[in-house]
Amino acid sequence: MVKSGDPVEQETQLKYASLVANTVMLSNVADLTEAICAMATDRHPVTADLVACISPYLREHIRPFGRFSLDMADLPKPLPFEVAL
């Protein structure tokens, strides 16, 4: 919600909202990558069609204007790029 009529403040608030959305999507990419790699390790079929059906941009059960708690010490594991589909 943009509370100010100041165009500079409005632009800043929109940029922060974008930053939060992008951060959530990055976290989802890391989680999805970990899940797909675990499936491949367990010898479940991971196909290009399966991967095409998932999206890091989840739109259900998200409160875009809610409170977010970030633990900056809780870093995600590095993404393994050696897994090929």
N, C-alpha and C positions, 0 to 999 in steps of 0.2 A: 504494500500500500504506500503510495507516494503521498506524504503529508505536507510537502512544501510546494508552493507555486513557483519557486525559483528553478529555472530550467537547468542550471548547473547541478543543483541538489537532486533534481529528478533524474538526470543522466547518471549521477553517482549511484543513486539507489538502484537503478536498473542494472548498472554494471555489477553491483554487489549481488543482486538476485541471480544474474547470469553466472557469476563466480560460484555461488552456492550450488546451482543446478549442475554446473560442470564438475564440481567436486563430488557431488553425489554420483554422477555418471562415471567418473573415474574410479570411484570406490566399487561401483557395480561391475565395471570392466574387470577389475582385479579379482573380485569374487567369482564372476562367471568364468574367467580364465582358469582359476584354481579348480572350480567344479568340473570344467571340461577336461582338464588335465587328469584329474582324479578318475573321471569316467574312462579315459583312454588307458590309464594305468591299470584299471580293473578290467580291461579288455571289453568294455562296452563299446558298441559301434558309435563312433563320433563321425558323422558325415557332414559334408558342406551344407546339405539341406537342414540338418538339425541346427547347426550353428546359425544359419540364416534366419531361423525362426525366433531367435532370442534377441533381446535388445537391452542395452544398458540404460535406456531411457524409460524407466518404469513410470507409469502414469497413475496407477491405482495405489491406494493406501499411502499417498504422500501428502503431507501437509506443507505446501510450499511456503507458507508464511508462519510455520510453527517455529519452535525453538530447536536449535541444533547444538548438540554438545560435541565438541571436537577434542579428542585426546591426541595432542600433537606427538606424544611419545609412542603411540601405537601406529607404527609404520607398516604398510603392507609389504608382503614378501615380494622379492623381484619376480617379474613375470617371466616364465620359461618360454623362450622363443624357439626351442628346438622341436616342439611338437608340431608335426605336419598333419594336415587333414587329408 
